[in-house]
Amino acid sequence: MQINRQIFLTIIVLITTILFFEYTNTDIALQNYFYDFNTQTWLIDRNEPILKFIFYKGVKNLLIIFAVCILFSLIFLRKKKIIKEYQKGLVLIVLAAIFVPLTVGTLKSATNTPCPKNIEHFGGTYPDIKVLDTYPKNFKQKKRIKCWPAGHASGGFALFSLFFLFKSKKNRKKALVLALVVGWSMSLYKMFIGDHFLSHSIVTMEIAWLIVLLLEKYLNIFFKKRTKNNKFDYYL
């Protein structure tokens, strides 16, 4: 029942977030601080090699390697005692690493929403269209654009799955902090180079948590059928 309540609350918060940013100018107001209207440049140059390596290519590759290592352990080290003990949590990590980016990527392809760098306010060619808006009839779009929600940070926020790997509250809090630090470091980098608004990242974070909760719920059902004596603690 506790996890069902968390799922319901997360859906409500997600809907509220979308509506709040849809009907306010919070995104533009905040993004103005990251753009120099005199030089028409963003706070961080997207081609700056060190930051690009750390916050884009580097962290993304590390997350992929991490998920692959977990999958390797589940397949080839499955008879090890520690793998058996944490099997459900490890499966959740792998599934979250797949389904969180996949879901966010699918939404990006469907929503056709521009990035900050694309809109006229920041020197682009697109009108300021939010996710629930439609384009003006006189605007001719050459191809669909993919900026909502934030895709890059989805891999970082997928680390919310670590929360359910641990048993103690202390370790669960550490897992949440890690996921937030990684996810928001990736998010802020993309905001500072003009690729995403704040709302894009918040929505991605909430979607990631929702997917992790859903995966945890159904994995628990699956594992309970396999081992009726196992008990899993959902309490947050």
Backbone as a ProteinNet text record, in pm:
[ID]
protein_1_A
[PRIMARY]
MQINRQIFLTIIVLITTILFFEYTNTDIALQNYFYDFNTQTWLIDRNEPILKFIFYKGVKNLLIIFAVCILFSLIFLRKKKIIKEYQKGLVLIVLAAIFVPLTVGTLKSATNTPCPKNIEHFGGTYPDIKVLDTYPKNFKQKKRIKCWPAGHASGGFALFSLFFLFKSKKNRKKALVLALVVGWSMSLYKMFIGDHFLSHSIVTMEIAWLIVLLLEKYLNIFFKKRTKNNKFDYYL
[TERTIARY]
83.2	0	86.4	200.7	288.3	341.3	381.9	436.1	326	203.5	91.8	64.6	76.9	57.5	166.9	289.4	400.9	380.7	331.7	304.1	197.8	90.4	-17.9	31.5	106.5	156.9	253.2	334.9	430.2	357.7	251.1	172	109.8	57.1	-2.3	103.2	219.7	327.7	373.2	382	423.1	325.1	197.3	94.7	99.5	114.6	122.2	242.1	354.6	476.7	455.9	399.8	376.1	284.6	176	80.9	141.6	221.4	283.8	373.8	459.7	551.7	481.5	370.3	293.8	229.4	182.9	106.6	182.6	313	396.4	517.3	588.9	709.9	836.8	823.6	936.2	1057.7	1036.3	1147.9	1228.4	1159.1	1226.1	1296.7	1229.3	1286.3	1417.5	1422.1	1544.5	1650.6	1609	1705.3	1775	1710	1771.6	1905.4	1919.8	2043.9	2160.4	2130.1	2235.1	2271.5	2211	2233.4	2275.4	2380.8	2429	2369.8	2273.1	2203.6	2293.4	2398.1	2490.8	2580.3	2634.2	2724.3	2652.3	2526.6	2445.8	2515.9	2565	2632.5	2574.1	2588.4	2539.4	2647.4	2608.2	2699.4	2818.8	2794	2900.9	2899.5	3016.7	3031.8	3015.7	2922.1	2894.8	3015.2	3107.3	3223.9	3346.5	3330.7	3441.1	3470.8	3590.1	3615.7	3613.3	3668.6	3678	3540.3	3461.7	3327.7	3238.2	3254.7	3175.8	3208.7	3337.2	3377.9	3324.6	3334.7	3294.3	3143.5	3070	2926	2838.8	2900.1	2820.9	2870.3	2980.8	3028.3	3074.5	3153	3211.1	3109.3	3018.3	2920	2824.4	2790.8	2701.1	2766.1	2893	2963.7	2978.1	3002.9	3014.8	2884.3	2772.5	2642	2614.3	2654.5	2637.3	2723.6	2848.8	2940.5	2887.6	2835.9	2780.9	2666.5	2573.8	2459.5	2504.1	2601.9	2653.3	2720.9	2793.6	2859.2	2756.5	2648.3	2541.4	2478.7	2453.4	2395	2490.1	2618	2718.5	2715	2704.4	2700.5	2577.3	2464.3	2339.6	2344.6	2419.2	2425.3	2535.1	2654.4	2769.5	2808.9	2758.5	2791.2	2666	2563	2432	2431.8	2530.5	2535.4	2606.3	2668.6	2735.2	2631.4	2665.8	2572.7	2523.2	2614.7	2577.1	2486.8	2508.5	2423.2	2283.3	2275.4	2144.5	2069.6	2143.4	2081.6	2024.7	2094.4	2052.1	1997.9	1956.3	1915.6	1806.2	1701.7	1589.9	1632.5	1712.5	1760	1849.8	1931.6	2020.8	1942.2	1841.1	1753.7	1685.1	1641.5	1576	1669.8	1795.8	1892.6	1906.2	1917.3	1931.8	1806.4	1690.1	1564.8	1544.2	1578.5	1565.4	1660.1	1781.2	1879.1	1830.9	1740.6	1684.7	1558.5	1463.1	1329.3	1316.9	1398.7	1390.2	1435.4	1555.5	1594.8	1504.3	1456.9	1369.9	1238.7	1178.9	1053.1	1070.8	1175.3	1201.8	1232.2	1309.5	1341.5	1218.2	1126	1001	917.4	911.4	838.7	903.2	1035.8	1107.1	1069.3	1058.5	1026	882.2	794.2	651.1	608.6	677.3	626.9	661.5	770.6	804	818	889.7	905.8	1048.3	1065.8	1199.8	1281.3	1411.4	1505.1	1516.7	1575.8	1599.6	1676.9	1781	1864.8	1787.1	1673.9	1596.5	1497.8	1457.6	1348.3	1400	1313.1	1349.5	1403.4	1353	1395.4	1545.3	1601.9	1744.7	1819	1768.4	1837.5	1808.7	1710.9	1675.9	1567.7	1506.8	1405.2	1267.2	1255.5	1128.3	1053.6	920.8	843.4	855.1	822.9	829.9	709.6	727.5	621.3	647.2	548.7	560.8	493.5	506.3	468.1	319.7	232.7	89.4	42.2	135.9	101.7	102.5	45.8	55.2	127.2	193.3	267.2	171.7	210.6	128.2	112.2	-0.2	-27.2	71.7	125	217.7	362.7	384.3	520.1	540.6	641.6	670.5	791.8	766.1	870.2	926.9	1058.1	1122.2	1129.8	1155.1	1159.8	1120.9	1077.9	1037.8	1159.6	1134.4	1242.3	1221.9	1330.5	1323	1392.1	1315.9	1378.9	1303.1	1184.7	1108.8	1066.1	1093.8	1173.7	1323.5	1405.1	1550.5	1599.3	1656.5	1700	1832.8	1928.4	2063.4	2061	1983.5	1980.1	1903	1831.1	1749.1	1833.8	1953.8	2042.3	2086.2	2111	2149.2	2036	1916.4	1801.4	1755.3	1794.2	1763.6	1831.4	1932.8	2001.4	1912.6	1793.7	1696.8	1672.9	1696.1	1677.1	1765.9	1878.2	1967.6	1898.6	1797.5	1723.7	1670.9	1619.9	1557.7	1657.4	1784	1886.6	1924	1918.2	1964.7	1850.1	1886.2	1787.5	1779.6	1894	1895.8	1856.2	1793.4	1752.8	1873.3	1982.6	2103.9	2155.9	2163.8	2213.3	2113.9	1986.2	1885.3	1892.6	1917.5	1933	2056.1	2163.6	2285.3	2259.2	2179	2145.7	2067	1971.2	1893.5	1980.8	2069.8	2160.8	2249.1	2301.6	2385.7	2309.6	2186.8	2105.4	2076.8	2047.2	2018	2141.5	2256.9	2380.9	2417.8	2413	2448	2345.8	2217.3	2112.5	2115.1	2133.1	2129.6	2260.2	2371.2	2494.4	2481.6	2419.6	2394.2	2290.7	2189	2082	2132	2206	2254.5	2349.4	2432.7	2522.3	2441.7	2336.1	2253.7	2176.1	2138.9	2073.8	2172.3	2295.7	2396.7	2444.7	2423.7	2461.8	2339.9	2223.4	2103.4	2023.1	2047.9	1977.8	1845.7	1830.5	1707.8	1667.7	1536.6	1481.6	1478.7	1459.2	1448.5	1336.9	1223.3	1108.6	1139.2	1220.2	1254.2	1320.8	1410.8	1486.1	1401.6	1318.5	1232.1	1135.6	1078.9	986.2	1058.5	1178.7	1256.4	1282.8	1318.4	1342.9	1218.3	1103.3	979	937.1	957.2	927.3	1017.4	1144.8	1239.1	1195.8	1157.9	1113.9	986.7	895	770.5	798.6	887.1	920	987.9	1077.3	1144.8	1042.7	947.5	843.2	760.4	723.1	643.1	722	848.5	932.4	948	969.4	984.2	857.3	744.2	617.7	600.8	625	600.1	711.5	831.6	938.3	910.6	855.6	821.7	717.9	618.8	516.2	579.5	668.2	734.4	820	899.6	988.9	913.6	801.7	721.3	662	628.9	576.6	685.1	809.2	920.6	959	959.1	1000.4	902.6	807.7	701	751.1	861.1	911.4	991	1028.1	1105.7	1017.1	1068.1	993.7	1074	1006.7	1074.2	1010.4	1095.4	1046.7	1032.2	911.3	885.2	886.9	892.1	868.3	975.3	931.5	1023.5	1048.7
-120.5	0	125.1	118.3	234.4	273.1	174.2	205.4	254.5	203.8	253.5	400.8	437.5	577.3	664	614.2	688	707.5	604.6	614.2	719.9	716.5	813.7	956.2	976.7	1110.2	1160.8	1070.9	1110	1153.8	1084	1121.9	1260	1285.2	1415.9	1526	1501.1	1600.4	1624.7	1518.9	1532.1	1618.6	1591.4	1670	1816.1	1838.3	1973.7	2048.3	1979.9	2040.6	2084.9	1997.2	2029.2	2150.5	2152.5	2263.3	2394.1	2385.4	2505.9	2573	2496.2	2555	2590.8	2522.9	2554.1	2691.5	2727.8	2852.4	2962.1	2946.8	3054.2	3074.3	3183	3210.9	3181.4	3090.1	3057.6	3009.9	2925.7	2873.3	2985.5	3075.8	3186.3	3276.8	3308.3	3397.8	3343.4	3213.7	3153.3	3140.2	3098.5	3075.9	3205.1	3319.3	3448.6	3469.2	3410	3425.5	3349.4	3255.1	3172	3216.9	3327.9	3374.2	3520	3549.2	3686.8	3742.9	3833.4	3887.6	3979.8	4034.2	4121.6	4041.8	3932.4	3850.1	3733.4	3712.8	3601.1	3466.5	3452.1	3328.3	3276.4	3145.4	3083.2	3082	3055.1	3057.4	2965.5	2849.9	2755.8	2728.2	2729.5	2696.5	2545.8	2503.9	2362	2287.4	2360.1	2296.6	2294.2	2346.8	2343.8	2197	2147.2	2002.3	1936.3	2001.6	1937.7	1918.9	2026	2017	1924.1	1927.8	1839.7	1693.5	1665.1	1527.9	1483	1570.4	1533.2	1516.6	1620.3	1623.9	1567.9	1536.7	1478.9	1338.7	1330	1199	1112	1171.3	1094.2	1030.1	1112.7	1059.9	963.3	990.3	900.3	763	763.6	636.8	560.5	632	567.2	499.4	566.1	507.9	382.4	384.6	266.8	151.8	182	80	20.9	108	63.1	-36	-1.9	-89.9	-221.6	-215.3	-337	-427.9	-368.4	-447.3	-517.7	-446.8	-508.5	-624.1	-603.2	-709.4	-829	-801.2	-907	-989.6	-920.5	-988.6	-1077.7	-1028.3	-1105.8	-1231.3	-1223.8	-1338.5	-1437.1	-1385.1	-1473.3	-1496.8	-1415.3	-1433.2	-1460	-1508.7	-1523.4	-1623	-1712.4	-1811.8	-1760	-1644.2	-1584.6	-1544.6	-1561.3	-1534	-1389.7	-1295.4	-1153.8	-1116.2	-1178.3	-1151.3	-1206	-1324.3	-1381.8	-1294	-1243.8	-1162.9	-1032.1	-972.9	-842.9	-853.9	-972	-996.2	-901.4	-887.6	-802.8	-657.4	-606.6	-470	-450	-550.6	-541.8	-547.7	-632	-637.5	-502.6	-442	-311.7	-206	-207.5	-111.2	-124	-247.1	-269.6	-224.8	-262.1	-225	-74	-8.1	137.3	203.8	149.6	204.8	192.9	97.7	80.3	162.8	147.5	201.9	352.1	405.9	549.9	628.6	604.2	676.1	645.3	519.9	482.3	559.7	569.1	642.7	790.5	848.9	991.3	1017.1	928.8	944.5	937.1	848.6	836.9	964.1	1019	1144.6	1259.3	1263	1367.6	1364.5	1244.7	1230.8	1271.3	1254.5	1279.5	1423.1	1493.1	1622.2	1739.9	1727	1830.4	1969.8	1975.2	2099.7	2152.5	2282.9	2337.6	2355.1	2361.3	2390.3	2542.3	2588.9	2732.8	2791.4	2722.3	2773.4	2787.4	2717.5	2719.1	2833.8	2890.4	2988.5	3129.2	3211.9	3346.9	3433.8	3413.3	3492.3	3480.5	3364.9	3341.4	3331.2	3399.1	3406.7	3294.1	3208.5	3098.8	3137.4	3038.1	3062.4	3010.7	2946.2	2887.7	2981.2	2979	3050.8	2979.3	3048.6	2988.7	2896.5	2771.5	2671.9	2577.3	2565.3	2472.4	2340.8	2244.5	2108.6	2094.5	2174.1	2163.6	2263.2	2341.2	2441.8	2380	2454.6	2418.8	2530.1	2497.1	2597.7	2689.5	2816	2907.8	2855.8	2884.8	2833.8	2887.2	3007	3065.6	3020.7	2936.8	2887.8	2756.9	2755	2636.6	2563.6	2447.2	2368.6	2267	2270.8	2181.9	2038.5	2022.7	1889.2	1896.4	1782.4	1777.6	1800.1	1860.6	1891.7	1813	1778.4	1686.1	1745.3	1818.7	1880.6	1862.5	1804.5	1787.7	1643.6	1581.7	1629.1	1612.5	1625.7	1622.2	1478.3	1443.6	1306.4	1271.8	1364.4	1336.4	1301.4	1375.6	1354.7	1230.1	1169.7	1052.6	937.8	921.9	817	839.1	966.1	998.3	975.7	1020.7	1003.6	858.4	776.6	633.3	568.4	635.7	584.7	587.9	644.9	634.5	487.2	400.4	256.4	204.4	272.7	231.4	237.8	322.1	335.4	200.6	121	-6.6	-121.1	-91.3	-193.8	-213.1	-104.7	-108	-130.1	-174.4	-203.4	-90.5	-34.8	65.8	203.3	282.8	417.7	504.3	483.2	561.5	539.6	415.8	385.9	428	419.2	462.8	614.3	688.1	832.6	865.8	791.1	811.5	783.9	681.1	646.8	758.9	815.5	926.2	1047.7	1076.4	1190.4	1170.1	1049.2	1019.4	1040.4	987.8	1002.1	1149	1226	1368.1	1445.2	1413.8	1482.9	1453.8	1326.9	1289.9	1347.1	1327.5	1376.2	1526.2	1599.9	1746.2	1805	1736.5	1784.6	1774.7	1667.6	1651.8	1753.2	1775.8	1869.2	2012.9	2055.9	2194.3	2222.2	2125.9	2144.2	2172.6	2094.8	2114.2	2245.2	2289.4	2419.8	2532.2	2518.9	2623.4	2637.1	2534.2	2545.5	2572.6	2590.4	2627.9	2514.2	2392.6	2276.5	2245	2288.9	2255.7	2366.1	2375.3	2459.1	2378.5	2448.7	2383.1	2279.7	2313.9	2222.8	2090.5	2094	1972	1871.1	1921.5	1834.1	1787.8	1877.3	1838.6	1728.8	1745.4	1643.7	1510.5	1514.9	1392.2	1325	1403.4	1349.6	1280.3	1342.1	1285.1	1161.3	1163.5	1045.7	929.3	958.8	854.5	789.8	871.6	817.7	734.8	781.1	707.8	571.9	567.9	442.2	345.8	398.9	314.7	255.7	336.3	286.2	176.6	196.2	96.3	-33.4	-19.5	-137.9	-212.3	-138	-199.4	-273.9	-213.9	-277.1	-411.9	-413.7	-536.2	-639.1	-593.3	-687.4	-756.2	-680	-738.3	-848.7	-825	-926.7	-1050.9	-1028.1	-1139.2	-1221.3	-1152	-1222.9	-1288.9	-1232.3	-1295.6	-1427.2	-1432.1	-1556.5	-1663.2	-1618.6	-1713.9	-1760.2	-1667.2	-1699.3	-1636.9	-1711.1	-1658.2	-1613.1	-1664.2	-1630	-1499.9	-1446.9	-1322	-1203.4	-1107.6	-986.4	-866.3	-775	-655.7	-533.1	-445	-326.3	-210.2	-156.3	-43.8	89.3	86.9	211.2	314.8	431.7	540.3	620.2
0	0	0	68.8	75.8	-61.9	-140.6	-272.2	-366	-349.7	-430	-400.8	-274.5	-236.9	-297.4	-297.9	-357	-507.5	-572.9	-717.2	-743.6	-665.9	-682.4	-658.2	-551.6	-518.8	-625.5	-677.5	-782.2	-909.1	-944	-1061.6	-1041.5	-922.1	-892.2	-900.7	-842.9	-846.3	-989.7	-1069.9	-1209.6	-1288.4	-1272	-1341.1	-1296.2	-1165.4	-1110.8	-1166.5	-1176.5	-1230.9	-1375.3	-1455.2	-1596.2	-1609.5	-1533.9	-1541.5	-1490.3	-1383.2	-1328.2	-1432	-1494.7	-1592.3	-1723.1	-1749.7	-1871.3	-1862.7	-1744.3	-1730	-1656.3	-1642.5	-1587.2	-1677.9	-1655.7	-1733.6	-1653	-1558.3	-1471.5	-1550	-1649.3	-1728.4	-1794.2	-1862.4	-1931.2	-1831.2	-1722.3	-1621.2	-1566	-1539.9	-1488	-1596.3	-1714.5	-1822.5	-1865.4	-1843.6	-1876.6	-1806.9	-1687.9	-1611.4	-1673.9	-1761.7	-1821	-1962.1	-2006.7	-2144.6	-2145.7	-2219.3	-2235	-2363	-2348.6	-2465.5	-2547.7	-2488.2	-2561.8	-2655.9	-2605.2	-2687.4	-2752.7	-2712.4	-2762.3	-2738.7	-2618.1	-2580.1	-2449.1	-2428.4	-2306.6	-2199.9	-2078.3	-1964.8	-1986.6	-2047.8	-2080.2	-2229.7	-2289.2	-2430.7	-2448.1	-2532.5	-2550.7	-2610	-2670.5	-2730.7	-2638.6	-2516.3	-2421	-2387.8	-2422.8	-2420.9	-2283.5	-2181	-2049.8	-1987.4	-1983.7	-1925.8	-2007.2	-2137.8	-2223.6	-2194.4	-2174.8	-2144.9	-2008.9	-1908.3	-1773.1	-1761	-1804.9	-1777.7	-1890	-2004.4	-2112.8	-2148	-2217.2	-2261.1	-2145.3	-2055.2	-1946.2	-1855.3	-1801.6	-1706.9	-1775.4	-1900.9	-1974.4	-1993.8	-2029.8	-2048.9	-1917.5	-1808	-1677.6	-1636.9	-1664.1	-1630.8	-1712.3	-1839	-1924.1	-1873.5	-1841.6	-1790.4	-1659.9	-1572.7	-1445.3	-1466.9	-1555.6	-1583	-1645	-1734.2	-1798.4	-1695.6	-1602.9	-1497.2	-1408.1	-1377.5	-1298.4	-1374.7	-1503.4	-1586.5	-1594.9	-1610.8	-1614.7	-1486.3	-1372.7	-1243.6	-1231.4	-1277.9	-1270.2	-1356.2	-1465.1	-1556.7	-1517.3	-1496.9	-1479.2	-1333.6	-1243.5	-1101.6	-1018.8	-1083.9	-1019.9	-904.3	-898.9	-791.9	-666.8	-678	-562	-457.9	-331.8	-223.9	-224.9	-243	-238.2	-355.1	-470.5	-587.4	-563.8	-503.5	-471.2	-370.8	-273.1	-167.5	-221.8	-318.8	-371.9	-515.4	-551.8	-690.4	-738.7	-659.8	-702.6	-722.8	-629.6	-641.5	-761.3	-791.8	-907.4	-1038.3	-1040.6	-1159	-1178.9	-1071	-1078.4	-1136.8	-1097.1	-1148.8	-1300.5	-1348.4	-1492.3	-1567.6	-1516.1	-1582.4	-1583	-1472.5	-1466.1	-1565.2	-1578.2	-1672.6	-1816.5	-1841	-1975.3	-1993.9	-1901.6	-1922.8	-1893.9	-1803.7	-1779.4	-1903.1	-1956.2	-2078.6	-2197.5	-2206.7	-2318.4	-2313.7	-2195.3	-2179.9	-2209.2	-2152.7	-2174.8	-2322.2	-2383.6	-2525.2	-2613.4	-2578	-2654.1	-2641.8	-2521.4	-2500.9	-2578.5	-2580.5	-2654.4	-2802	-2855.5	-2997.3	-3027.7	-2927.8	-2949.9	-2922.5	-2831.6	-2784.6	-2875.5	-2952.8	-3051.3	-2987.4	-2876.5	-2800.1	-2814.7	-2841.6	-2863.7	-2736	-2754	-2645.1	-2629.7	-2519.6	-2505.1	-2623.1	-2667.7	-2776.5	-2907.3	-2919.8	-3043.6	-3053.5	-2939.2	-2944.2	-2974.4	-3029.7	-3074.2	-2960.5	-2841.1	-2724.5	-2700.6	-2736.2	-2716.9	-2850.1	-2950.5	-3078.5	-3175.1	-3143.8	-3232.4	-3331.6	-3391.8	-3495	-3456.3	-3341.4	-3298.8	-3203.6	-3209.4	-3107.1	-2973.4	-2864.9	-2731.8	-2713.5	-2754.5	-2748	-2631.4	-2543.2	-2431.7	-2468.2	-2380.8	-2416.6	-2451.2	-2391.7	-2419.7	-2525.7	-2578.1	-2679.6	-2819	-2913.1	-3054.6	-3128.3	-3236.3	-3312.5	-3388.3	-3404	-3483.4	-3626.4	-3687.9	-3822.8	-3925.6	-3900.3	-3996.7	-3977.3	-3876.3	-3852	-3927.9	-4013.8	-4093.3	-4033.6	-3981.9	-3917.1	-4015.7	-4033.6	-4130.3	-4078.7	-3949.5	-3891	-3744.2	-3690.8	-3550.3	-3461.5	-3347.7	-3254.5	-3125.2	-3058.8	-2945	-2822.7	-2741	-2623.9	-2492.3	-2495.9	-2370.1	-2356.2	-2243.1	-2128.8	-2154.8	-2049.9	-2065.2	-2075	-2189.1	-2210.9	-2146.4	-2154.4	-2104	-1955	-1878	-1732.9	-1692.4	-1785	-1749.1	-1696	-1751.9	-1704	-1560.1	-1525.8	-1388.7	-1291.4	-1327.2	-1237.9	-1229.6	-1327.4	-1319.9	-1199.9	-1144.9	-1025.7	-901.8	-911.7	-801.9	-766	-861.6	-839.1	-726.5	-700.8	-592.7	-456.3	-447.6	-320.9	-273.1	-367.1	-331.3	-323.5	-353.4	-339.6	-193.7	-117.2	21.2	120	239.5	343.6	447	483.7	590.4	537.4	623.4	585.6	550.5	623.4	599	457.9	416	281.5	174	206.5	109.8	87.2	193.1	180.1	96.5	118.4	39.7	-108.3	-135.4	-273.8	-340.5	-267.5	-321.3	-347.9	-255.1	-271.4	-394.8	-411	-527.3	-657.2	-663.3	-784.2	-814	-710.3	-728.5	-773.2	-714	-751.4	-896.8	-934.2	-1071.6	-1169.8	-1139.1	-1229.1	-1248	-1138.1	-1148.2	-1201.1	-1184.1	-1247.1	-1399.1	-1445.8	-1588.9	-1637.4	-1555.9	-1591.9	-1600.4	-1500.1	-1496.6	-1611.6	-1644.8	-1759.6	-1885.9	-1907.4	-2027.5	-2023.1	-1904.5	-1892.2	-1922.8	-1874.2	-1891	-2035.5	-2118.7	-2260	-2348.6	-2285.2	-2359.3	-2416.3	-2370	-2425.8	-2356.8	-2230.6	-2158	-2061.2	-2040.1	-1934.3	-1804.4	-1693.9	-1563.5	-1562.4	-1619.2	-1617.7	-1685.8	-1791.5	-1863.7	-1769.4	-1685.8	-1595.6	-1477.8	-1424.9	-1312.5	-1355.9	-1473.9	-1525.4	-1546	-1599.4	-1616.6	-1482.6	-1382	-1248.6	-1194.4	-1209.2	-1157.6	-1235.3	-1366.4	-1447.9	-1407.5	-1384.1	-1343.3	-1212.5	-1114.6	-986.4	-1002.2	-1085.4	-1109.9	-1172.8	-1271.2	-1337.2	-1240.3	-1158.1	-1058	-960.9	-917.9	-827.7	-893.9	-1018.5	-1089.9	-1109.1	-1145.6	-1161.9	-1029.8	-923.1	-790.7	-750.5	-778	-741.7	-813.3	-944.3	-1018.6	-1002.9	-976.8	-944.4	-811.4	-718.6	-588.9	-604.2	-687.6	-713.3	-775.5	-871.3	-940.7	-844.9	-763.4	-672.2	-557.2	-517.6	-413	-461.5	-588.5	-644.6	-645.5	-667.1	-669.8	-529	-434.9	-297.9	-200.4	-156.1	-71.2	65.8	107.3	239.8	243.8	128.5	125	154.7	229.9	262.5	216.8	151.8	101.5	163.8	209.5	278.8	181.4	171.9	82	153.8	283.2	356.5	330.2	292.3	261.5	387.2
[MASK]
++++++++++++++++++++++++++++++++++++++++++++++++++++++++++++++++++++++++++++++++++++++++++++++++++++++++++++++++++++++++++++++++++++++++++++++++++++++++++++++++++++++++++++++++++++++++++++++++++++++++++++++++++++++++++++++++++++++++++++

